């Protein structure tokens, strides 16, 4: 599995042609306690930059954007009743959705762990 990051603070964990997507620990800390999560279910096929979800915290509401093109294959069923999983474990149990990648060349436009941590330092 390979881990990628976006400047908008999303992460992707890629295994073959499937990516698990969520927000970074940095983003979760900036938002504070997450109290609501909603996956955008209006389209299963998404393009990079499309809004794929909304998270609301005690501080703000924020869109989550598709980091790459793909087809949404699964949302995290545990978030419906436990949106705080995003706050508590944003890069683990707080994952948001799975995408079947349709343009793997886009991964080269994303950051690796070192580049992302340099960005947020």
Secondary structure, DSSP 8 states (H G I E B T S, - for coil): -EEEE-TTSEEEEEETTEEEEEE-HHHHHHH-SEEEEEE--S-SEE-TT-EEEEEEESS-EEEEE-SS-EEEEEE-GGGTT-THHHHH-TTTTT--EEEEES-GGGGGGSB-HHHHHHHH-
